[in-house]
Amino acid sequence: MLDAHEFGDAVAMLYEAAAVPEVWPDAIARLARIAGCTGGLLFSHSALGTNWVTCREFAPVFAHFMEQGWMERNARMAGLLAHGGTGFVTDHDLFTDQELAQIPLYTEFMRPEGYGWGTATHVRASSGENIVFTLERKLELGPVSRREVAVLDGIRPHLARAAVLASKLQMQRAQASLASFEHAGSPAALIDARGSVSATNPSFETLFGQIVIRARDRIALDDERAHLLLQKALSELAQDRLGDTRSIPVPRKDDNPAFIVHVLPIRRQALDIFSRAQAMLVVSTADRSLRVEASLLCELYDLTRAEAAIANGMLEGLTAEALAAARGVGRETVRSQIKKVLAKTGCRSQGDFIRRLAPLAG
């Protein structure tokens, strides 16, 4: 059995991982050692998909698991979710020896990889996610014992709280980012993998009419051409190809002003498995000057100060020669900076760059 120090250290590491996702691999490895296992994984599963993190020792095996498509045929996870228990369960809690000898997950993958015994538990979060924790043991070491399961069950309440806390902290971070844009006067929303709105700030809701929320909270734009561009941008979030349209002009409608929707991909930290947002939509409205809007655009596209000045000059209609004279630099330097601005904003030409901001000109 664990002594008080070992128990406290393992529990403390779980709560640390809830706040610092980089700690999860070490926390998983610690619990694996307690259970006499080689490694383990933590899954977060919902209708939006499955995210996971694994300890370093088991990472190569899990990479093969994913490459061979076993996630879609994971009989063990299906059995675990159907079991309905509130503690850790073993393979023998889910299947008989005869069944284990016939299930492809075991016969075609786990056992050839040298594994085949393990223990797992799952927690149903209030957000609807199934949080699954599994530990894997080498086949030659035999099944996980009841004594080891009892030790893990003593830790499980802390594991469950840490996992749920991690999920809540992630949502709080997302809400904080929206609040920051609200403070800056920019409407913003978070979009999940299905193209549905998961959260907005109050300013974003004032644009409803030109922005439409359809069935299952899917985002749409009232203007057909703008809507097609938005859907294309959302479908290509992971590709990062030069020329992709990520800034979408939305025309005036009745008394409502024009604005631009910027689609910003969210690069989830590899170990932050509770992050569900795939993109943030940030809106540039026409209630400020074009120069200020260009400044915001430059910030969103990570331009340098010099590139930001060039971008503003382009929006004011200055030629490369005029920009060179105004800034006291050579024309080739300005042309080089213009190319960088176009590349970072995904525009093909200066005209293309200006057209994307044309709705703000009036």
PAZA-532866 format. One line per field, with one value per residue (C-alpha): x, y, z; residue in three letters. Coordinates in steps of 0.2 Angstrom, whole numbers, always signed. Layout:
N
px = c(X/...)
py = c(Y/...)
pz = c(Z/...)
resn = c(ALA/...)
REM end
This chain:
362
px = c(+0/+5/+12/+5/+19/+18/-1/+0/+14/+3/-12/-3/+4/-14/-20/-4/-8/-26/-18/-2/-6/+12/+12/+0/+13/+22/+6/+1/+18/+17/+0/+6/+21/+9/-1/+13/+10/+21/+11/-6/-17/-30/-44/-57/-71/-87/-97/-84/-71/-57/-42/-29/-12/+0/+15/+32/+34/+18/+19/+26/+13/-1/+6/+4/-13/-19/-10/-19/-36/-39/-48/-63/-63/-59/-69/-61/-67/-84/-85/-79/-92/-105/-100/-106/-95/-88/-71/-56/-61/-49/-50/-58/-72/-76/-73/-70/-54/-64/-69/-52/-45/-57/-57/-46/-40/-31/-27/-21/-14/-12/-4/+8/+14/+18/+3/-15/-18/-24/-36/-46/-60/-71/-79/-94/-91/-105/-100/-105/-87/-82/-65/-56/-41/-32/-16/-7/+3/+15/+7/+20/+16/-2/-18/-19/-23/-38/-26/-19/-36/-40/-25/-31/-49/-42/-34/-49/-59/-44/-41/-59/-59/-42/-49/-65/-56/-44/-60/-67/-50/-49/-66/-62/-46/-57/-70/-55/-49/-66/-67/-51/-57/-73/-63/-53/-70/-69/-84/-77/-83/-76/-80/-79/-74/-92/-92/-104/-103/-97/-96/-97/-94/-108/-102/-103/-121/-125/-121/-134/-144/-129/-122/-134/-134/-142/-147/-135/-127/-118/-112/-117/-117/-132/-123/-121/-104/-97/-104/-96/-79/-82/-86/-71/-60/-67/-65/-46/-41/-27/-19/-11/-9/-3/-18/-31/-45/-45/-52/-70/-78/-97/-107/-119/-137/-150/-144/-131/-113/-100/-87/-74/-73/-56/-54/-40/-35/-33/-17/-21/-6/-3/-6/-21/-34/-49/-48/-63/-62/-55/-55/-59/-69/-64/-74/-67/-82/-83/-85/-66/-55/-47/-30/-35/-43/-28/-18/-29/-27/-8/-8/-19/-7/+8/+16/+31/+30/+38/+26/+12/+17/+18/+1/-7/+2/-5/-23/-20/-16/+2/+13/+29/+39/+29/+31/+50/+51/+40/+50/+67/+71/+75/+61/+68/+66/+48/+44/+51/+40/+25/+28/+29/+13/+4/+11/+6/-12/-14/-17/-11/-8/-10/-26/-32/-26/-35/-51/-53/-53/-64/-80/-72/-68/-85)
py = c(+0/+18/+27/+45/+54/+44/+46/+65/+67/+57/+68/+84/+80/+77/+94/+102/+94/+102/+119/+115/+103/+100/+90/+77/+65/+64/+62/+48/+39/+41/+32/+19/+15/+14/+1/-9/-3/+3/+18/+26/+38/+51/+54/+68/+62/+71/+73/+85/+71/+64/+72/+63/+64/+50/+47/+46/+28/+23/+36/+25/+11/+24/+31/+14/+12/+29/+25/+8/+16/+7/+22/+19/+0/+2/-12/-9/+9/+4/-9/+3/+16/+3/-4/+10/+7/+21/+14/+7/-9/-22/-32/-46/-35/-32/-48/-66/-75/-83/-65/-58/-72/-66/-47/-40/-26/-38/-52/-40/-25/-26/-43/-42/-25/-34/-28/-34/-31/-14/-5/+10/+22/+36/+51/+60/+79/+91/+98/+81/+75/+57/+58/+41/+36/+20/+11/-2/-17/-29/-45/-55/-47/-54/-45/-30/-36/-31/-24/-13/-8/-4/+8/+17/+18/+28/+40/+41/+55/+66/+61/+64/+81/+86/+81/+91/+106/+105/+106/+121/+130/+129/+136/+150/+154/+155/+166/+178/+179/+185/+197/+204/+208/+215/+227/+232/+235/+220/+208/+190/+172/+155/+142/+123/+109/+108/+126/+130/+145/+139/+157/+175/+192/+204/+215/+200/+198/+216/+209/+196/+199/+201/+186/+172/+157/+142/+125/+117/+134/+134/+151/+159/+176/+184/+189/+174/+178/+182/+166/+155/+163/+160/+142/+140/+148/+137/+121/+125/+130/+117/+120/+137/+139/+155/+164/+157/+170/+173/+191/+192/+208/+209/+222/+235/+229/+242/+254/+241/+246/+235/+225/+212/+195/+189/+170/+166/+147/+142/+132/+120/+116/+97/+93/+103/+90/+99/+113/+112/+128/+127/+146/+163/+175/+193/+207/+224/+236/+253/+263/+268/+275/+264/+267/+260/+245/+242/+242/+229/+218/+220/+214/+199/+194/+196/+210/+220/+238/+242/+231/+238/+256/+249/+241/+258/+267/+255/+257/+276/+273/+277/+270/+260/+276/+287/+275/+275/+293/+295/+283/+287/+270/+263/+257/+239/+239/+245/+232/+218/+224/+225/+207/+201/+210/+202/+185/+186/+192/+179/+192/+191/+209/+227/+228/+212/+219/+235/+227/+216/+232/+242/+240/+251/+265/+273)
pz = c(+0/-2/+12/+16/+8/-9/-9/-6/-19/-32/-28/-28/-45/-52/-46/-53/-70/-69/-69/-80/-94/-96/-80/-86/-94/-77/-67/-78/-76/-57/-57/-69/-57/-42/-51/-58/-76/-90/-95/-97/-106/-102/-115/-116/-127/-133/-148/-154/-155/-143/-137/-127/-118/-114/-104/-113/-110/-118/-132/-146/-143/-143/-159/-168/-160/-169/-185/-187/-183/-167/-159/-170/-165/-147/-139/-122/-121/-127/-113/-100/-105/-104/-88/-78/-63/-52/-49/-59/-69/-76/-92/-83/-77/-95/-104/-100/-106/-120/-126/-124/-135/-149/-148/-162/-151/-140/-153/-167/-158/-139/-137/-153/-145/-129/-119/-115/-97/-89/-79/-82/-75/-83/-76/-84/-83/-82/-99/-106/-109/-104/-96/-97/-88/-93/-87/-97/-91/-100/-105/-96/-79/-79/-75/-63/-46/-35/-22/-35/-41/-22/-21/-37/-31/-16/-28/-41/-32/-34/-52/-56/-47/-56/-73/-71/-64/-79/-91/-81/-81/-99/-101/-90/-100/-116/-107/-101/-119/-125/-111/-116/-134/-126/-116/-132/-140/-152/-154/-153/-152/-150/-163/-160/-172/-179/-184/-169/-157/-140/-132/-137/-129/-127/-142/-154/-150/-156/-174/-174/-190/-201/-191/-190/-178/-186/-179/-167/-164/-181/-186/-203/-211/-219/-234/-246/-253/-236/-228/-242/-237/-219/-221/-232/-219/-205/-216/-219/-202/-200/-217/-216/-235/-242/-250/-238/-235/-216/-216/-223/-227/-223/-232/-224/-221/-219/-205/-199/-204/-213/-204/-206/-198/-194/-192/-180/-178/-160/-159/-144/-133/-137/-119/-116/-120/-113/-126/-138/-147/-165/-169/-163/-173/-170/-178/-184/-184/-193/-177/-177/-190/-204/-196/-180/-188/-198/-182/-175/-191/-190/-172/-176/-191/-180/-190/-184/-181/-197/-206/-197/-203/-221/-219/-213/-227/-240/-233/-235/-254/-253/-266/-262/-268/-256/-242/-244/-245/-229/-219/-226/-232/-249/-261/-260/-242/-243/-257/-246/-231/-243/-248/-230/-226/-240/-235/-217/-221/-235/-249/-267/-271/-263/-272/-264/-247/-249/-255/-240/-229/-242/-231/-218/-230/-228)
resn = c(MET/LEU/ASP/ALA/HIS/GLU/PHE/GLY/ASP/ALA/VAL/ALA/MET/LEU/TYR/GLU/ALA/ALA/ALA/VAL/PRO/GLU/VAL/TRP/PRO/ASP/ALA/ILE/ALA/ARG/LEU/ALA/ARG/ILE/ALA/GLY/CYS/THR/GLY/GLY/LEU/LEU/PHE/SER/HIS/SER/ALA/LEU/GLY/THR/ASN/TRP/VAL/THR/CYS/ARG/GLU/PHE/ALA/PRO/VAL/PHE/ALA/HIS/PHE/MET/GLU/GLN/GLY/TRP/MET/GLU/ARG/ASN/ALA/ARG/MET/ALA/GLY/LEU/LEU/ALA/HIS/GLY/GLY/THR/GLY/PHE/VAL/THR/ASP/HIS/ASP/LEU/PHE/THR/ASP/GLN/GLU/LEU/ALA/GLN/ILE/PRO/LEU/TYR/THR/GLU/PHE/MET/ARG/PRO/GLU/GLY/TYR/GLY/TRP/GLY/THR/ALA/THR/HIS/VAL/ARG/ALA/SER/SER/GLY/GLU/ASN/ILE/VAL/PHE/THR/LEU/GLU/ARG/LYS/LEU/GLU/LEU/GLY/PRO/VAL/SER/ARG/ARG/GLU/VAL/ALA/VAL/LEU/ASP/GLY/ILE/ARG/PRO/HIS/LEU/ALA/ARG/ALA/ALA/VAL/LEU/ALA/SER/LYS/LEU/GLN/MET/GLN/ARG/ALA/GLN/ALA/SER/LEU/ALA/SER/PHE/GLU/HIS/ALA/GLY/SER/PRO/ALA/ALA/LEU/ILE/ASP/ALA/ARG/GLY/SER/VAL/SER/ALA/THR/ASN/PRO/SER/PHE/GLU/THR/LEU/PHE/GLY/GLN/ILE/VAL/ILE/ARG/ALA/ARG/ASP/ARG/ILE/ALA/LEU/ASP/ASP/GLU/ARG/ALA/HIS/LEU/LEU/LEU/GLN/LYS/ALA/LEU/SER/GLU/LEU/ALA/GLN/ASP/ARG/LEU/GLY/ASP/THR/ARG/SER/ILE/PRO/VAL/PRO/ARG/LYS/ASP/ASP/ASN/PRO/ALA/PHE/ILE/VAL/HIS/VAL/LEU/PRO/ILE/ARG/ARG/GLN/ALA/LEU/ASP/ILE/PHE/SER/ARG/ALA/GLN/ALA/MET/LEU/VAL/VAL/SER/THR/ALA/ASP/ARG/SER/LEU/ARG/VAL/GLU/ALA/SER/LEU/LEU/CYS/GLU/LEU/TYR/ASP/LEU/THR/ARG/ALA/GLU/ALA/ALA/ILE/ALA/ASN/GLY/MET/LEU/GLU/GLY/LEU/THR/ALA/GLU/ALA/LEU/ALA/ALA/ALA/ARG/GLY/VAL/GLY/ARG/GLU/THR/VAL/ARG/SER/GLN/ILE/LYS/LYS/VAL/LEU/ALA/LYS/THR/GLY/CYS/ARG/SER/GLN/GLY/ASP/PHE/ILE/ARG/ARG/LEU/ALA/PRO/LEU/ALA/GLY)
REM end
